[in-house]
């Protein structure tokens, strides 16, 4: 069984538990579910990752709306904690962050699409330039404005995705003096492909390649490590580390141990409670047949809300359970677009009522537990959380 009171998940302190109860009690009566984000946990995870990063500065990755949890509140929380550098995926994401702080260094990881340089400049965004065309366009734009605007340079070291090839990096190095006259290379960066596996030889190969290629471009701050890369040790830290998933409550991003404070509590509202006799089938496809007289609680969450269909149960497969007051509710049948059904037979009647809530993630199930049931990773679980949930941000 996955996740029955995992370490750190099953011992919510009383003050926070009381805040959760108040959040659920005060949720709008029409809300089909409640998503609680614990900002104090994000703050603590940032501190732990910063400590692990030793002397390197610690940035924060807020792409995909802060990994699905809300970029704005996460940005404000980390800025208060002393974070000065942030990474978004797109220029639009980065521009939204800029509206929150005129002074932070904000990078757009996807680079510079043709014709998008004016938007980057207007919002004071630093594009991450990963091919000669982007570099030429940014240099020409900066020359036209007579401004040495900052940008990062992405070097490909083994991901085979974005970034300058080794040959392109060497060619760029030959003209680096002229390039610096056009714009300010504020960061050299690359991305680890296998940092989640500390024993993988590709990690050291990429580190050595980045060390060698970045040295060709002169004294510019360097960044290689993501959350998992931080745990590989000081040789991978360089000047700046870029944690993402580790900030948001996942401990499953590396085979090396990192105890993240849980960040997400997810609840589905109960729309109906009914009883059904043994032999009845539940849900689409009739994939699960009841083995006893069962009290069924139907919650208003489904795959449209990021509660994946792959979490479903059947006669041959256990699905992701829910919890009420510490009582485990096995999932029944397939999850549909808007609804999921749970076996509430063993829940005391005084705890079970229409309009109440079933815990789907939080004290008893971590984001990594839910990911394991779904056959995916915590990143996908978090970034898929829908916008029909009533969202509550707690900073205790």
N, C-alpha and C positions, 0 to 999 in steps of 0.2 A: 504494500500500500504506500503510495506516495504522500508525503507531506502531512502526516498526522502529527501536529504540534512539533514542527521542526524547530531546531535551536534558534532562539531569537524571535520566533513567530508565535509561540504559544503562551507568552507571558507578558501581554500588554499591560503596561503600568496603569494603575487605577485612574490617575488623572486623565490620561489619554483615552482610556476606555469610556470615561464619563463624557468626554468631548465627542467621541464617536456616537454614543447614545443620543446626545443632544442634537448632533448633526442629522441623524436619522429621524428623530422626532420632529425636527423643524424643516425637513425636506418638503417641498411643495407637494400637495396631495396628488397631483397629476403626474409626478415624476416616476417613470417606470423603473429607475435604478439610481443609485447614488455612488459616485466615485469620490473617495476621500484621498487627498494627496497630503502627505505629511512633510511639510517644507523643512521642519527641523531635522528630519532624517536625511534629506538631501544635503542640508548644511553639514551634518555630521559625516556623511559619506565623502563630501568634498574635503573635510579636514583629514580624514583617514588617508585618502588618496594623496593629498598634499604631503602628509608626513612620509608616506611611502616613496614619494618622488624626491625626497631629500632636498638638495639645493636647487633643483630645477623649479621654475615658475609653473604654476598649475592653471591651465585654461579650463574651459568647459564647453562641451559640444551640446548645442541646443537645437540641432536640426530636427525636422519633422515635428514641429511644435513642441520642442522640449521632450522628445521621445514619447509624444502623445499626451503628456501631462500638463501642458500649458507653458509655452516658452516665456511669457511675460512674468508670471509669478516666480518661476524658477530663476530667471535672469535677475530679478530684484533681490531674491534671497541670496544668490551667490555673489552679487555685487556688494551686498552688505557684509558678506564674509571676506571680502577683499579680492575677489576675482576681477581681473581687468581685461582679460582676453577671451573672446567668445567665437565659436564657429557655428555657422548655419550651413545648410546645403545650398540654397539658392539665393540669388540676389534679393528676391522678394522677402524671403525669411529674414535675411540680414537687415534689410531696410526696416522691417517691423521692429527689430531689436534696437536699431539706431534711435527710433522714436522714444525709447526708454532711457537713453543715456547719450549725451552728446560727446562724451569723452572716451568711452571704452573702445578698445581695438576689436573690430568685428570683421571676420573673414567669411567669404563665400566659397565653400569647398568645390562647388561644381564648376568654378572658373568663370570665364568671360565669354558669353555668347556673342556672336557678331552683332555689333551695333549697340551693345549694352553698356559700354564704357561710360556714357553720360549719366546713367542711373547710378552706377557704382560711385562715381565722383560726387554726384549730388548728395547721396546719402552717406558719404565718407566711408564706404565699404572697401575692404581690401580683398580684391579677387585673388584666388589661388590659381596661378597661371601654370598650365601643365603641358602646353605645346607651343612650338615656335610661332604659330599664327596668333595665339592669344598674347604672347609676349610682344610681338611686333605691333599688334593693334593697341595695346596698353601704352607702349612706348610712344607711338605716334600720337595718340590722344593726349598724353601728358605734355609732349612737345608743343602741340597745338594750343594747349592751355598755359604753357610756360609754368607748369607746376610739376614738381617731383613728388607725385602721389605714391603712397606705399602699396605694395602688393607682395604676396607670397609666391615663391617658385616651388613647384611640385616636381620632385625627382622620382622617376620610376625605378624601384629597386627589386621588384619581384612579385608585385601584385598583378601586373599586366592588365592595368585598368586605366587610370589617369596618370599623367606625369611625363616629363621629358625622358627619353631613352638615354642610356649612357652616352651614345654618340652625340645626341642633341645637347646633352649637358656639357660635353667637352667643347662642342662648337660654340655654345653660349659663353663658356669660360674665356674663350679667345677674344670675345668682344665685351667682356664684363665692364671694362672701364667706360666705354661708350654707353653701355646700357645704364649704368648708374647715373650718367649725366641726364638720362631721360626720366627715370622714375626711381623710387627708393625700394630695393628689394629688402623688405622688412623681416622676412622669414624664409628659411629653406626647410622643406618638409618632405616626408615620405610616409608610407603607410605599411604596417606589418600585415602580412597575409596569414600567419600561423601563430600569432602571439598567444592564442588560447591554449596552445600545446607547447609548454616550456621546453620539452625535449626535442622539438623539431629543429633540425639543422638549418632550415631556411631562416630562422630568426637571426642567427649569427651571420649568415650569408648576407642578409639584407642590411644588418647593422654595419657590417664591414663595407659593403657597397656604398651605403649612405655616407659613412665616414669619409671614404675616399673621394666620392663625387662631389660632395658638398664642400670639401676642402679646396677644390678647384675654383670655387666661386668667391673665395675670400672670407673675410670675417663678417658673417651674417648670422644672426641667431638661428638655431636649428631645432627642429621638432620631429620626433619619430614615434613616440610611444602613445598608444591609446590606453584604455583602462587595463587591458591584459598586458600591454607592453610595459606599463609601470612596474608590474610584478616580476618582470624579467630581470630587474636589477639596475644599478646606477649606470652601467655602460649604455643602456638604451634611453636614458633620460635626456641627455643633451641639455638644451637651455629651457625648453618648454615641453610639458606633457599635455595631452589632450584627452582627458577622460570623458566618456559618454555614458555607456550603460551602467558602469559602476556607481555613478551618481544617483541612479534611479531605483536602486534597491535590489538589483540582481547580484547574486554571488556566483552565478554559473558561467561567467564569461571566461574563466581560466581554470585549468587543472590545479593551479596553485591557489591556496586558500585565501580568500578575502571575505571577511564577515561584513556584508553590507547591512545597514539598518533598513528594514522594510519601509517602503514609501507608499505603497498603494493598498487601499482597502476598497473592495468593490462589492456592492450589494445589489441584488435584484429584488424588485417588489413582487409580492405574491398577489396574483390576480384572482386565483380561485383555489379552493381546497375541496377535494372530492374523494370518495372511496370507490374502489373497483375490486371485483372478486378475482381470485386466482384464475389464470387462463386467459384473462383479457390482454390484448396487445396494446402497446403504448406508442404513439407518435407515427410519423411518416414511415412507410415501409413495413410497419408492424415488426420492427427488428427486435423488440424485447417483450417477452411474455411474463406477466406477473406470476410469481410462485406462491404468493400468499395474498390474503385480503390486505389491500394496500391503501393507505391514505396518501393521496398525490397532491403536492403543492406545485402549482404552475407559476413560474416567475416570468416577468416581462423583460427578458433579455434573450438575444439570439445572435446569429452570426452577423446581422446588420449592425450590431453593437460591438463587434469584435470578440464575441463569445463564440469561438470557432465551432463549426460543424464537426471538426475532427475531435472535439472533446466529447462527442456523443457516446452513449452506452448501447449495448446490445446483449443478447443472451450469451454471447461469447466474449464480451469485452466490457471492462469496467470503465465508466466515464469519470469525468472530473466531478467530485462531490461538492455539495454545499454544506453549510453549517448554520445552526441556530442554537445559540446558548451553549455551545460546546458539543451539541448532538450532531452527529454526522448524517447527512442526507444523501444517499446514493443517487446519482443521476439516472433517469429512466429514459431509454429510447434516444431518438435523434433530436438534436438541437435544430430548431427551425429558425426562420429569419428573425422572429420577434419573441419567441417563447422557448422555455426550457422546463422540463418536468422533473420533479425530485420525489423520492420516497421519503415521506415525512411520518411514517407509521410510528417510529420510535421517539418522536418529539412529544414531550408533554403538551397536553391541550392548551394549557395556560400560556405557552410560548408560541403557539401557532395560530395565526389569524389572518384573514384577508386584509391586505394593505400593509402587512408586516414585511420584513426583509429577510432574505437568505444571503449569508456571506458567501461570496464566490472566490474571493481572494483577500488575504489580510492576515488575521491572527493565526489561522490554521493552514492556509495554503499560500505559499509564496508565489511570486511571478514565475520563478523557475519551476515550481511544482506544476503550475497550470501549463507552462510550456511543455513539460515532459508528457503530460496527458495528451497534449495536442500534437506531439511529435514535431515540435518546432523549437524556437529559441525565445528567450525573454524579450529580445528586441522586437520581435514581431508581435508578441502579446501586447506590449505597451503601446507601440505605434498604431495598433489596430483599434484601440479603445475608442468607441464612438462618441458622438456629441449629443446623444439622447439622454445620457446620464446627467443628473443634477450634480454639479461639481462643487466640492467643498475643499478649501485649503486651510490646513491647520498648522500653526507654528507654535508648538508647545515647548 
